[in-house]
Amino acid sequence: GAVFGLIPGLHAARADVAQVLRRSGPSTTSFGGARTRAVLVTVEMALAVVLLAGAGLLLKSLTHLLRVDPGIRPDHVFTFRVALPEAKYPTPRSQREMVDRTVEAMRQLPGADAAAASLSSPFVRSNFGISYRVEGRPVGAPGTNPVAEIRPSTPDFFRALDLQLLKGRLFDQSDRRDRPQVAVVNEAFVRQTFPGEDPIGKRIMLGWGMDGDDGKGEVDAGGEIVGVVRDVRQFGLSRPPPPMVYLPFAQAPVGGFTVLVHSTASTALLEAEARRRMRDLDPDLPIFAARPLSATMAGSIEGTRFFTLVLAGFSALALLLAAMGVYGVISYSVVQRTRELGIRFALGATAGGVLRLVLRQGMAMVAVGACVGVAAAAALSRFLRAMLFEVAPADPFALAVACAVLCAVAAVACWLPARRAARVDPLVAMKAE
């Protein structure tokens, strides 16, 4: 405010006193002052284009995210986390038994038609990536084996999420610890490991040595692939589905897990009942992160949504300031040129001609500002790359829309004083001074 308020004062301090005293009215303007005002308005226009283009990119990205198929149906799925303390549940058998009791209790929740437990729910960035190898294939050098996300889950996990089976079968209650180990994989795993092959019946070995049921010894995780399911956007809608391996929880128990309940009851009722039933099972075992799965999915794009709203707000403010700037400059110019306009009318100028004359002056600043703004937006938009989804940083559509919005608003701001100029009375104008 101090710096920009100082600019008019500097122009006034450099004025020629004799010239100022000879002036008979406001028709003579300072060329330096007019040029400074035009430059400031042009800069406002350029900044408005940059912010509008950024908001357009984020809005287009958000639109694409909202159209992404997550691979499951998150509606009517209630989730919460449970962590089994090692001191109380030290062995895989004790962990497995507690998970079985928890899932059975959650099946009794109001309106529940499926309940399951898994290492984590979809749309949560809880990495459990483990290297693996295929039986019958040579072992790669250390660090070169492929990696997949591992998700121990109970049988109803797929039904609770309506996760579609594409080939083979899902695991069920018969896939216990004393039975042959099995695994279900997703499409991304098949593309990575068995391109052009049928994965059913193939065996994979994971680099995960689990404790035995008594907490001693080690059991290698893995097993025969018995089914293939659809891809799920495990880490959020903006990230591609990772290769996934689903293991029966009974064969690969873990101490921390997420419970998923498919129910049509309200979230508040489900949370209250879930807490009560967990207290009955173990009064020292709290549940946390209780929420609908749809809220978790929405949270995975919350960052993009937030930045879109913020940038849209700044864009609207910049557009308003730019419109006020061009309106102020053109209005002031019309006042300064009142006598000139009156002479033009006296010499035969038409209202349409004067209207075009004034509009041309304003739109020239808009055109320069738009060109500068497009160049700046194309250069600066790469800093938004990390927040964009299926949108190029220099998206031509976003730039074109930003320019179109700016030009439309600026044209209205120019037209208002131009219309007033077109209505100048020649006699009044020539007597004004």
VOTOR-842085 format. One record per residue: residue number from 1; residue in one letter; x, y, z of N, C-alpha, C in turn. Coordinates in steps of 0.02 Angstrom, whole numbers. Atoms other than C-alpha are relative to their C-alpha. Example, Ala and Ser with C-alpha at 12.3 -4.5 7.8 and 13.67 -1.06 7.14 Angstrom:
2
i_aa_neast_nnorth_nup_caeast_canorth_caup_ceast_cnorth_cup
1_A_45_-59_0_615_-225_390_45_60_0
2_S_-42_-59_-3_684_-53_357_-39_55_37
END
This chain:
433
i_aa_neast_nnorth_nup_caeast_canorth_caup_ceast_cnorth_cup
1_G_40_-60_0_0_0_0_42_63_0
2_A_-43_-59_-3_140_121_44_36_11_-66
3_V_-38_-6_62_240_82_-113_-44_25_-57
4_F_43_-19_56_96_94_-235_-35_67_12
5_G_27_-66_-14_24_245_-146_51_55_-13
6_L_-52_-49_10_191_331_-169_8_20_-74
7_I_-10_-13_72_188_319_-360_-36_64_-23
8_P_31_-64_20_56_457_-387_34_60_30
9_G_-35_-56_-32_149_566_-263_63_19_-37
10_L_-61_-13_38_310_548_-362_-16_37_-65
11_H_21_-34_61_220_599_-522_-18_73_15
12_A_20_-68_-18_147_752_-434_60_43_17
13_A_-59_-38_-21_316_803_-363_42_21_-60
14_R_-40_-17_60_393_805_-539_-38_44_-49
15_A_41_-39_47_254_911_-617_32_68_-15
16_D_-23_-66_22_300_1069_-715_-52_52_23
17_V_47_-47_-30_222_1212_-614_-30_47_-52
18_A_25_-46_51_209_1330_-763_-52_-33_-44
19_Q_48_35_43_122_1199_-869_-65_-12_38
20_V_60_13_-39_2_1157_-729_-42_64_6
21_L_37_-62_-7_-44_1341_-706_-33_21_-65
22_R_29_-18_64_-76_1363_-892_-60_-43_-18
23_R_56_43_16_-199_1218_-893_-66_32_20
24_S_66_-30_-14_-379_1276_-903_-50_-51_24
25_G_48_52_-21_-458_1110_-858_34_-67_2
26_P_-27_67_-8_-437_925_-840_13_-37_-64
27_S_-6_36_63_-421_885_-1025_71_-23_-14
28_T_-69_20_12_-231_874_-1021_21_-49_54
29_T_-20_52_-49_-164_717_-938_74_-11_-3
30_S_-71_17_-3_7_662_-885_11_-66_-35
31_F_-12_62_37_73_536_-1008_31_-53_45
32_G_-32_49_-45_182_456_-873_-51_-32_47
33_G_50_29_-44_33_436_-755_-45_-48_-36
34_A_42_45_39_-75_359_-891_36_-65_-15
35_R_-39_60_16_63_240_-938_7_-45_62
36_T_-6_40_-61_89_186_-758_-64_-36_17
37_R_64_32_-13_-96_154_-735_-12_-58_-48
38_A_10_54_49_-101_51_-895_43_-60_17
39_V_-44_56_-17_49_-52_-839_-27_-38_60
40_L_27_34_-59_-29_-88_-669_-61_-42_-17
41_V_59_38_20_-193_-141_-748_20_-61_-40
42_T_-23_56_40_-100_-252_-871_28_-55_45
43_V_-27_49_-48_-7_-336_-726_-57_-34_37
44_E_58_31_-32_-174_-363_-637_-32_-53_-45
45_M_29_47_48_-241_-446_-794_42_-64_-4
46_A_-44_58_6_-90_-560_-808_-5_-45_61
47_L_6_40_-61_-101_-614_-626_-67_-36_3
48_A_66_32_0_-287_-648_-645_0_-61_-46
49_V_-3_57_46_-252_-761_-795_38_-58_32
50_V_-39_53_-32_-119_-857_-698_-42_-37_53
51_L_40_32_-52_-235_-888_-550_-61_-36_-29
52_L_57_33_32_-384_-928_-661_21_-65_-33
53_A_-25_62_33_-280_-1054_-760_15_-53_52
54_G_-14_48_-53_-219_-1136_-599_-63_-30_29
55_A_63_25_-27_-395_-1148_-530_-35_-45_-51
56_G_30_42_52_-455_-1218_-697_32_-69_-3
57_L_-36_64_1_-320_-1353_-695_-21_-43_59
58_L_20_39_-58_-364_-1406_-518_-73_-22_-3
59_L_70_18_6_-550_-1402_-553_-9_-58_-50
60_K_4_55_50_-527_-1512_-708_27_-64_30
61_S_-28_59_-33_-417_-1629_-606_-48_-30_50
62_L_49_25_-49_-547_-1640_-468_-58_-34_-34
63_T_54_32_38_-681_-1678_-597_18_-69_-22
64_H_-24_67_21_-577_-1822_-664_2_-48_59
65_L_-4_43_-59_-548_-1888_-488_-69_-25_21
66_L_67_20_-21_-733_-1889_-449_-32_-51_-47
67_R_26_49_48_-763_-1995_-604_37_-67_2
68_V_-40_62_-2_-634_-2128_-559_-40_-56_31
69_D_31_60_-28_-700_-2303_-530_46_-28_54
70_P_-45_24_-53_-629_-2355_-359_10_-76_-1
71_G_-6_73_3_-655_-2540_-399_-44_-36_50
72_I_44_29_-50_-772_-2568_-252_-60_47_10
73_R_56_-43_-18_-935_-2499_-181_9_20_73
74_P_-13_-20_-70_-891_-2397_-25_-63_19_39
75_D_61_-21_-35_-1072_-2350_15_-21_-53_51
76_H_27_43_-53_-1145_-2421_176_53_-47_29
77_V_-53_40_-31_-976_-2487_235_29_41_58
78_F_-26_-32_-60_-925_-2441_413_65_-34_19
79_T_-66_28_-15_-743_-2464_465_26_27_66
80_F_-38_-25_-58_-637_-2451_622_62_-44_9
81_R_-64_34_-10_-462_-2501_677_4_-30_70
82_V_-14_34_-64_-408_-2620_815_74_-19_0
83_A_-70_20_-7_-230_-2647_878_5_-47_60
84_L_-5_49_-53_-199_-2805_979_68_8_34
85_P_-64_-7_-35_-66_-2776_1114_37_-67_2
86_E_-40_62_4_75_-2902_1098_2_-36_67
87_A_-4_32_-66_79_-2931_1286_-60_-44_14
88_K_62_38_-13_-101_-2994_1285_-15_-50_-55
89_Y_11_44_57_-103_-3074_1111_67_-14_-33
90_P_-69_7_23_75_-3137_1087_10_-48_-59
91_T_-10_51_51_47_-3280_964_-50_8_-57
92_P_48_-2_55_-34_-3295_792_-66_-34_17
93_R_63_34_-17_-162_-3416_867_-45_47_40
94_S_40_-45_-41_-219_-3289_997_-26_58_-42
95_Q_22_-54_43_-227_-3152_866_-57_-24_-46
96_R_51_27_45_-327_-3262_747_-65_-11_37
97_E_60_13_-39_-449_-3312_883_-37_65_17
98_M_31_-64_-16_-479_-3131_933_-33_30_-62
99_V_29_-26_62_-509_-3080_751_-64_-38_-16
100_D_61_39_14_-634_-3223_729_-57_22_46
101_R_52_-21_-48_-728_-3169_886_-25_70_-17
102_T_20_-68_17_-727_-2987_831_-45_1_-61
103_V_41_1_61_-794_-3025_657_-68_-30_15
104_E_64_31_-16_-929_-3138_728_-44_49_39
105_A_39_-49_-37_-982_-3000_850_-25_56_-45
106_M_20_-54_45_-987_-2870_711_-55_-22_-48
107_R_55_24_42_-1103_-2981_609_-68_12_33
108_Q_62_-10_-37_-1232_-2949_745_-20_73_4
109_L_18_-71_-1_-1230_-2759_719_-65_12_-38
110_P_64_-14_34_-1396_-2679_665_9_8_-76
111_G_-1_-7_73_-1427_-2701_479_59_-31_-35
112_A_-61_27_31_-1263_-2793_450_-16_-62_-41
113_D_6_61_40_-1259_-2918_307_67_-30_-18
114_A_-67_27_10_-1070_-2941_298_48_36_47
115_A_-51_-28_-43_-924_-2914_417_65_-36_-13
116_A_-65_29_16_-739_-2941_389_54_39_34
117_A_-59_-33_-25_-566_-2897_447_55_-4_-52
118_S_-55_-1_47_-415_-2848_345_56_43_30
119_L_-56_-40_-25_-244_-2772_372_-16_74_-2
120_S_21_-70_5_-314_-2605_312_-57_5_-50
121_S_55_-10_47_-461_-2534_217_26_35_-62
122_P_-19_-37_60_-453_-2464_40_3_76_14
123_F_-9_-73_-2_-402_-2280_15_42_23_59
124_V_-44_-17_-56_-284_-2288_164_72_-16_-20
125_R_-69_9_22_-98_-2265_130_41_-35_55
126_S_-37_41_-48_-36_-2404_244_39_-52_-41
127_N_-40_43_43_106_-2484_147_20_-64_36
128_F_-25_65_-23_141_-2669_173_25_-37_-62
129_G_-26_29_61_240_-2704_16_55_-50_15
130_I_-47_55_-12_337_-2867_13_22_-29_-67
131_S_-25_32_61_447_-2944_-120_-25_-72_-4
132_Y_24_69_8_395_-3111_-192_34_-30_-61
133_R_-24_34_59_447_-3241_-318_-49_-55_-19
134_V_45_51_26_356_-3368_-425_37_-67_1
135_E_-30_67_-2_389_-3552_-395_15_-24_-70
136_G_-21_25_65_485_-3627_-540_38_51_-41
137_R_-39_-51_35_564_-3463_-593_64_13_39
138_P_-63_-13_-35_744_-3418_-554_-6_58_49
139_V_1_-53_-51_773_-3313_-400_44_58_-24
140_G_-38_-58_22_828_-3136_-443_51_21_52
141_A_-50_-27_-46_973_-3044_-365_-35_40_54
142_P_31_-39_-54_938_-2957_-198_-21_69_-24
143_G_26_-65_19_829_-2805_-225_-30_3_-69
144_T_28_-1_67_772_-2856_-399_-67_-36_-6
145_N_64_35_3_621_-2963_-355_-58_50_1
146_P_57_-46_0_450_-2883_-388_-31_6_70
147_V_31_-14_-65_350_-2809_-244_-75_5_-8
148_A_73_-5_0_164_-2823_-204_-23_19_70
149_E_32_-16_-64_51_-2756_-67_-36_-62_26
150_I_29_60_-30_-3_-2895_53_-57_21_46
151_R_59_-15_-41_-176_-2892_133_-31_-64_28
152_P_36_55_-33_-222_-3033_253_-71_22_14
153_S_71_-19_-6_-413_-3034_255_-41_-61_17
154_T_46_55_-13_-557_-3139_317_-45_-10_-61
155_P_36_17_62_-672_-3223_189_-51_51_-23
156_D_53_-46_20_-813_-3094_192_25_69_-22
157_F_-29_-63_20_-694_-2953_148_-24_20_-70
158_F_19_-15_69_-737_-2965_-37_-75_15_-6
159_R_72_-12_3_-925_-2973_-7_-18_66_32
160_A_15_-64_-34_-923_-2825_113_13_59_-46
161_L_-18_-54_45_-841_-2717_-21_-29_-8_-70
162_D_25_16_67_-930_-2796_-170_57_1_-50
163_L_-59_5_42_-758_-2831_-242_-9_-60_-48
164_Q_20_50_50_-788_-2926_-404_55_-52_-12
165_L_-44_56_18_-710_-3097_-435_0_-7_-76
166_L_-6_5_73_-645_-3110_-614_16_-71_-23
167_K_-20_66_21_-574_-3285_-616_16_-41_62
168_G_-16_44_-55_-558_-3436_-501_-50_6_57
169_R_43_-3_-59_-625_-3429_-324_31_45_53
170_L_-24_-37_-58_-612_-3328_-165_15_-50_56
171_F_-11_47_-55_-546_-3405_-5_-61_2_47
172_D_58_7_-44_-672_-3463_124_22_-28_67
173_Q_-15_23_-67_-685_-3534_300_42_-63_2
174_S_-40_62_1_-602_-3696_245_74_13_-8
175_D_-71_-15_9_-438_-3606_209_29_21_67
176_R_-26_-11_-67_-369_-3625_384_76_-10_1
177_R_-73_4_-8_-193_-3631_453_27_-70_-17
178_D_-23_68_12_-184_-3821_437_-14_-24_-72
179_R_14_17_69_-237_-3817_254_53_30_-46
180_P_-50_-29_46_-131_-3781_99_-11_75_-8
181_Q_3_-73_5_-90_-3598_84_-25_21_-69
182_V_29_-25_63_-188_-3500_-48_6_76_-1
183_A_-3_-73_8_-190_-3323_-115_-47_21_-56
184_V_39_-32_53_-303_-3209_-217_37_63_-21
185_V_-37_-58_25_-222_-3077_-327_-46_45_-41
186_N_39_-46_41_-283_-2926_-423_28_5_-71
187_E_-19_-5_71_-270_-2876_-606_70_30_-8
188_A_-66_-32_5_-117_-2765_-576_55_-51_14
189_F_-49_52_-14_-25_-2914_-501_9_-46_-61
190_V_-3_44_58_-69_-3021_-652_39_35_-56
191_R_-35_-37_53_-8_-2885_-772_75_3_15
192_Q_-70_-6_-18_155_-2871_-676_37_-66_-2
193_T_-34_65_-10_191_-3056_-649_-16_-51_-54
194_F_21_51_48_92_-3159_-776_-31_31_-62
195_P_29_-29_61_66_-3054_-933_-12_-53_-53
196_G_16_49_51_-24_-3161_-1061_-5_-71_25
197_E_4_67_-29_-32_-3310_-940_-61_-4_46
198_D_53_12_-48_-166_-3388_-832_33_-10_68
199_P_-35_6_-65_-111_-3360_-650_-28_-54_45
200_I_32_49_-44_-232_-3488_-576_43_-63_3
201_G_-40_59_-10_-134_-3632_-501_74_14_9
202_K_-71_-18_-10_33_-3541_-498_12_12_74
203_R_-17_-9_-70_123_-3532_-332_49_58_8
204_I_-46_-55_-15_206_-3378_-258_25_-7_71
205_M_-31_0_-66_324_-3365_-111_16_72_19
206_L_-11_-68_-24_328_-3205_-10_61_4_45
207_G_-56_-11_-45_477_-3133_79_-24_20_69
208_W_30_-15_-65_381_-3139_244_-1_-64_41
209_G_-2_58_-44_425_-3263_378_-42_12_61
210_M_46_-10_-56_280_-3275_501_16_-48_56
211_D_-8_45_-57_287_-3346_676_-49_-57_-5
212_G_46_56_-4_211_-3516_703_-56_14_50
213_D_58_-11_-44_49_-3535_801_21_8_73
214_D_-22_-5_-69_146_-3554_962_48_58_11
215_G_-46_-57_-6_250_-3399_927_72_-18_-12
216_K_-68_22_13_403_-3502_884_5_-26_-71
217_G_-10_24_69_479_-3554_719_-26_51_-50
218_E_23_-46_52_437_-3474_554_-37_-39_-54
219_V_38_27_55_311_-3508_417_3_51_-56
220_D_-3_-46_56_340_-3432_246_-70_12_-27
221_A_65_-18_28_188_-3337_181_1_-10_-75
222_G_6_10_72_123_-3364_6_-51_-54_-14
223_G_45_55_14_34_-3507_-79_-23_0_-73
224_E_27_9_68_-64_-3559_-233_-51_54_-15
225_I_49_-51_22_-158_-3424_-329_-64_-36_-20
226_V_63_34_14_-340_-3477_-328_-52_47_-31
227_G_49_-47_29_-427_-3317_-389_31_66_-19
228_V_-20_-67_22_-411_-3149_-474_-60_46_9
229_V_53_-49_-11_-513_-2997_-422_17_66_-35
230_R_-10_-66_31_-534_-2820_-490_53_40_37
231_D_-45_-48_-31_-409_-2683_-457_-39_46_46
232_V_29_-49_-47_-445_-2568_-310_50_57_8
233_R_-43_-59_-11_-378_-2391_-289_20_1_74
234_Q_-17_12_-69_-296_-2446_-127_26_63_36
235_F_-32_-56_-32_-198_-2287_-92_-33_67_-17
236_G_35_-61_17_-326_-2159_-151_-18_3_-73
237_L_25_-3_68_-418_-2112_-309_51_27_-49
238_S_-49_-31_45_-271_-2015_-379_60_-45_-15
239_R_-58_44_10_-148_-2161_-370_-21_-65_-34
240_P_20_61_36_-148_-2313_-484_-3_-60_48
241_P_5_59_-43_-197_-2482_-410_67_-37_3
242_P_-62_38_-5_-43_-2572_-343_-13_-75_-8
243_P_8_73_-2_-13_-2760_-366_-17_-22_71
244_M_25_20_-66_-108_-2842_-223_-1_-76_5
245_V_7_71_-16_-100_-3013_-142_-42_-4_64
246_Y_44_9_-58_-246_-3057_-26_11_-71_27
247_L_-11_64_-33_-209_-3196_99_-55_-13_51
248_P_48_15_-54_-330_-3287_215_29_22_67
249_F_-24_-23_-65_-316_-3204_386_20_-60_44
250_A_-15_59_-41_-317_-3378_463_70_-26_-14
251_Q_-66_24_18_-155_-3418_371_55_53_8
252_A_-49_-54_-7_-72_-3248_394_-26_53_48
253_P_28_-49_-47_-135_-3163_554_49_56_16
254_V_-41_-57_-21_-73_-2991_606_-33_32_61
255_G_25_-28_-63_-92_-2892_767_-40_63_-6
256_G_39_-60_11_-167_-2735_693_-43_-9_-62
257_F_45_15_56_-319_-2743_580_-57_51_-2
258_T_59_-42_10_-469_-2648_511_-61_-44_-6
259_V_63_36_5_-646_-2710_533_-45_37_-49
260_L_45_-29_49_-767_-2680_389_-69_-32_7
261_V_68_25_-9_-955_-2696_413_-44_31_-54
262_H_48_-26_49_-1080_-2680_271_-68_0_32
263_S_64_-7_-36_-1239_-2612_349_-35_62_-25
264_T_40_-57_20_-1381_-2494_306_-17_45_60
265_A_14_-40_-60_-1390_-2427_486_43_63_-1
266_S_-36_-63_-3_-1329_-2253_531_70_-10_30
267_T_-69_5_-24_-1145_-2224_568_3_7_76
268_A_0_-11_-73_-1181_-2160_744_-22_-63_37
269_L_25_61_-33_-1281_-2317_789_52_-56_-6
270_L_-50_53_10_-1149_-2433_714_60_11_45
271_E_-59_-13_-42_-1007_-2347_808_-15_-15_73
272_A_18_13_-70_-1099_-2353_974_-5_-74_14
273_E_8_73_-9_-1144_-2537_952_68_-35_-5
274_A_-65_31_8_-968_-2581_892_42_9_63
275_R_-39_-12_-61_-889_-2500_1046_-27_-44_57
276_R_29_40_-54_-1011_-2590_1161_20_-73_-6
277_R_-16_71_10_-979_-2760_1083_75_-14_9
278_M_-72_10_-11_-790_-2735_1085_16_2_75
279_R_-10_1_-74_-800_-2694_1271_-19_-67_29
280_D_19_66_-24_-891_-2858_1296_54_-52_-15
281_L_-52_48_19_-752_-2950_1204_64_11_40
282_D_-60_-17_-36_-608_-2859_1288_-6_72_23
283_P_10_-69_-23_-639_-2706_1399_62_44_-6
284_D_-62_-39_6_-456_-2653_1379_20_14_-72
285_L_-18_-6_71_-462_-2652_1189_-43_54_-33
286_P_40_-53_31_-518_-2485_1115_-1_-7_-76
287_I_1_-6_72_-569_-2454_936_12_74_-18
288_F_-15_-69_20_-514_-2300_839_-9_6_-76
289_A_9_-15_72_-528_-2217_667_-66_-29_-26
290_A_66_24_21_-713_-2263_660_-31_50_-48
291_R_29_-45_50_-790_-2191_502_-30_-41_-58
292_P_23_34_61_-887_-2235_344_56_-4_-51
293_L_-52_7_51_-778_-2299_203_-7_55_-54
294_S_10_-53_49_-857_-2168_88_35_64_23
295_A_-35_-59_-26_-784_-2032_202_76_-9_-9
296_T_-71_13_11_-612_-2114_190_18_11_-73
297_M_-12_-11_71_-626_-2114_0_-1_75_-16
298_A_3_-72_12_-678_-1931_0_62_35_28
299_G_-61_-29_-30_-530_-1892_114_61_-8_-43
300_S_-59_11_43_-410_-1963_-15_9_54_-53
301_I_-5_-55_49_-449_-1815_-130_-11_67_35
302_E_14_-62_-37_-472_-1685_8_53_53_-16
303_G_-52_-49_16_-304_-1604_-32_-14_37_-65
304_T_16_-31_64_-352_-1574_-213_-61_45_6
305_R_61_-40_-8_-525_-1512_-163_16_66_37
306_F_-17_-59_-39_-451_-1391_-34_38_51_-42
307_F_-39_-46_40_-322_-1316_-152_-41_29_-57
308_T_43_-26_53_-453_-1300_-288_-43_57_26
309_L_42_-53_-29_-567_-1199_-174_41_62_17
310_V_-42_-57_-18_-424_-1090_-111_20_39_-62
311_L_-23_-34_60_-357_-1053_-284_-59_32_-37
312_A_59_-30_31_-534_-1023_-350_-19_65_35
313_G_15_-61_-36_-561_-895_-212_48_57_-17
314_F_-49_-51_19_-399_-803_-251_-11_22_-73
315_S_13_-17_70_-442_-811_-436_-58_49_-6
316_A_58_-45_2_-611_-730_-407_19_70_25
317_L_-21_-65_-26_-530_-593_-303_44_36_-50
318_A_-44_-31_50_-395_-562_-435_-40_25_-59
319_L_42_-21_56_-527_-556_-571_-40_63_17
320_L_37_-60_-22_-629_-429_-471_46_61_0
321_L_-48_-57_-2_-475_-319_-442_19_21_-70
322_A_-18_-17_69_-427_-329_-626_-57_38_-34
323_A_57_-34_29_-603_-280_-678_-7_70_27
324_M_3_-66_-29_-604_-135_-556_55_45_-27
325_G_-56_-39_26_-434_-80_-620_-14_26_-70
326_V_12_-21_69_-482_-77_-803_-60_48_-3
327_Y_56_-46_-2_-648_6_-761_22_70_23
328_G_-24_-64_-26_-559_141_-660_41_38_-51
329_V_-42_-32_49_-431_176_-794_-41_28_-58
330_I_41_-23_57_-559_187_-935_-47_57_21
331_S_44_-53_-24_-679_291_-830_38_66_7
332_Y_-40_-60_-8_-541_414_-786_19_29_-68
333_S_-18_-23_67_-488_421_-968_-59_35_-33
334_V_60_-31_30_-667_461_-1022_-10_70_29
335_V_8_-65_-31_-677_603_-897_52_49_-27
336_Q_-54_-43_24_-509_672_-954_-11_22_-73
337_R_8_-13_72_-562_664_-1137_-70_26_-18
338_T_69_-23_13_-736_739_-1118_-2_52_-56
339_R_1_-53_52_-695_894_-1222_17_-29_-68
340_E_-20_31_64_-608_789_-1355_-59_-38_-31
341_L_57_39_26_-760_676_-1368_-54_46_-27
342_G_50_-47_24_-874_826_-1384_19_27_-69
343_I_-23_-24_65_-767_892_-1529_-12_-54_-53
344_R_10_56_48_-774_720_-1613_-74_-3_-22
345_F_71_1_17_-964_722_-1603_-18_59_-44
346_A_15_-60_40_-970_901_-1671_24_-8_-71
347_L_-27_10_67_-865_844_-1819_-31_-59_-37
348_G_36_53_35_-982_701_-1859_11_-71_24
349_A_-10_68_-27_-924_554_-1754_-66_-28_25
350_T_61_33_-23_-1060_427_-1714_10_-30_70
351_A_-5_30_-66_-1100_352_-1545_35_-68_-3
352_G_-33_65_8_-1046_181_-1609_74_7_-9
353_G_-71_-11_11_-880_250_-1667_36_17_64
354_V_-30_-18_-64_-844_330_-1498_2_-60_47
355_L_2_60_-42_-898_170_-1410_57_-47_-18
356_R_-55_44_22_-775_68_-1514_68_29_18
357_L_-63_-33_-17_-638_197_-1484_20_-13_72
358_V_-15_10_-71_-651_184_-1296_10_-74_16
359_L_-9_72_-11_-673_-5_-1298_68_-24_-24
360_R_-65_21_27_-518_-23_-1405_57_17_48
361_Q_-51_-19_-48_-415_72_-1277_3_-49_58
362_G_1_46_-56_-471_-42_-1136_19_-71_-19
363_M_-14_70_19_-463_-207_-1229_72_-9_-22
364_A_-71_6_16_-286_-167_-1286_39_-21_62
365_M_-33_20_-63_-230_-176_-1104_-18_-72_18
366_V_22_68_-16_-333_-335_-1081_38_-50_-43
367_A_-34_48_45_-253_-418_-1233_72_-10_20
368_V_-70_6_-22_-76_-378_-1175_4_-40_65
369_G_-1_36_-63_-114_-438_-999_-16_-73_-8
370_A_18_70_12_-195_-598_-1063_59_-38_-30
371_C_-57_33_32_-44_-638_-1173_56_-13_51
372_V_-51_9_-52_78_-609_-1030_-22_-53_51
373_G_26_49_-49_-34_-709_-912_2_-71_-25
374_V_-3_68_28_-45_-859_-1029_71_-26_2
375_A_-70_22_-1_144_-865_-1045_22_-16_71
376_A_-18_12_-70_165_-851_-856_-34_-63_27
377_A_37_59_-24_30_-982_-823_31_-64_-27
378_A_-31_60_29_111_-1105_-943_66_-16_34
379_A_-64_12_-33_278_-1081_-854_-8_-22_72
380_L_8_13_-71_212_-1087_-676_-43_-61_16
381_S_47_55_-13_82_-1226_-695_36_-66_16
382_R_-36_63_-15_217_-1359_-683_8_-12_75
383_F_-4_7_-72_223_-1324_-496_-62_-33_29
384_L_62_34_-21_46_-1396_-486_0_-74_-20
385_R_0_67_29_100_-1559_-568_-18_-54_51
386_A_11_51_-52_97_-1657_-404_-73_-4_21
387_M_71_-1_-21_-86_-1607_-374_-48_-13_-57
388_L_42_11_58_-149_-1643_-550_-11_-74_-13
389_F_17_70_17_-235_-1803_-606_-28_-2_-71
390_E_19_7_69_-246_-1845_-790_-11_67_-35
391_V_2_-66_30_-221_-1662_-835_71_25_-11
392_A_-66_-27_14_-69_-1587_-920_8_68_33
393_P_-9_-65_-32_8_-1438_-827_-17_59_-45
394_A_16_-55_47_-7_-1329_-983_-60_-20_-43
395_D_60_23_35_-182_-1388_-1028_-29_57_-42
396_P_25_-55_43_-241_-1283_-1178_-71_21_18
397_F_70_-17_-16_-424_-1294_-1125_-3_45_61
398_A_1_-41_-60_-389_-1223_-952_25_71_-14
399_L_-26_-67_18_-286_-1080_-1025_-51_39_-41
400_A_49_-34_42_-419_-1042_-1155_-60_24_41
401_V_56_-20_-43_-558_-1039_-1024_19_59_44
402_A_-23_-56_-42_-454_-926_-911_0_65_-40
403_C_0_-60_42_-428_-803_-1054_-71_23_-18
404_A_68_-18_19_-610_-810_-1106_-37_33_58
405_V_33_-29_-59_-672_-775_-928_27_70_12
406_L_-29_-66_-11_-550_-631_-908_-24_50_-52
407_C_21_-46_53_-594_-553_-1075_-73_19_6
408_A_72_-14_-7_-781_-568_-1043_-12_50_56
409_V_9_-46_-57_-769_-484_-872_30_69_-16
410_A_-32_-64_17_-648_-351_-936_-41_38_-52
411_A_41_-33_51_-760_-315_-1086_-59_36_32
412_V_55_-33_-36_-905_-277_-968_26_61_37
413_A_-29_-57_-37_-791_-166_-863_17_57_-47
414_C_-15_-52_50_-738_-72_-1021_-63_30_-30
415_W_61_-22_35_-913_-62_-1094_-38_53_40
416_L_38_-46_-41_-988_32_-946_23_73_-9
417_P_-21_-69_13_-879_189_-961_-4_19_-75
418_A_5_-14_72_-879_172_-1152_-70_21_-18
419_R_69_-20_13_-1068_182_-1153_-14_71_24
420_R_8_-68_-25_-1060_338_-1047_33_51_-47
421_A_-34_-44_47_-935_414_-1170_-42_10_-63
422_A_41_-4_61_-1053_375_-1315_-61_45_8
423_R_59_-42_-13_-1188_480_-1232_19_72_16
424_V_-23_-69_-16_-1084_639_-1212_-37_50_-45
425_D_32_-54_36_-1178_797_-1263_55_48_-25
426_P_-54_-42_26_-1062_896_-1380_1_70_30
427_L_2_-69_-25_-1122_1068_-1318_23_4_72
428_V_-20_2_-71_-1104_1022_-1135_74_-14_7
429_A_-70_19_-4_-935_940_-1166_47_57_-17
430_M_-45_-53_23_-861_1089_-1259_-3_60_47
431_K_4_-53_-50_-920_1209_-1120_27_-21_68
432_A_-20_27_-66_-853_1096_-982_60_35_28
433_E_-60_-31_-24_-689_1189_-973_-5_76_-5
END
